[in-house]
Amino acid sequence: MKTQRTKAKAKDDKDARKLVAQNKKARHDYLVLDTYECGIALTGTEVKSLRMGRASLVDGFAQIDGGEVWLHNVHIPEYAQGTWTNHAARRKRKLLLHRVEIDKLTGKLQETGLTLVPLQLYFYRGRAKVEIALARGKKEYDKRQTLREKQDRREADRAMSAARRRQRSMAR
């Protein structure tokens, strides 16, 4: 008989996200305005390949076509033990969103310079999910400024931790 503690732990393990792939370059190249979590329609061999932790979101983008959201250029390699039922590695995949969200995205994408970019691909409660972002492309000087701010923040943190270490050593 399971105790309350082990039941709670089992539920937490089931609820945890299992990250398969993430697109780190997207946050560097784009200014993320809004994010959406959506399901993804996959075949059996794609799911098995994802469970092995194999995918790449680098060139991926999402597009609204005919009132449906489609994910393009996401690379999920063929499943090694797959037979004739194997999938194409870069096929377009349907994203599962509510109609209200799709209509909202359609309205926002009418603005110039906005695009849908996948940020993460993960399993949540046994289901494959994709986090997509409504994003605007950054200019080159924006990217340099972001890197400079990140570097300045890192240097300030180092200086503060060094000062704290000196204080602790003098107090002893």
Secondary structure, 3 states (H helix, E strand, C coil): CCCHHHHHHHHHHHHCEEEEEECHHHHHHEEEEEEEEEEECCCHHHHHHHHCCCCECCCCEEEEECCEEEEECCECCCCCCCCCCCCCCCCCEEEECCHHHHHHHHHHHCCCCEEEEEEEEEEECCEEEEEEEEEEECCHHHHHHHHHHHHHHHHHHHHHHHHHHHHHHHHC
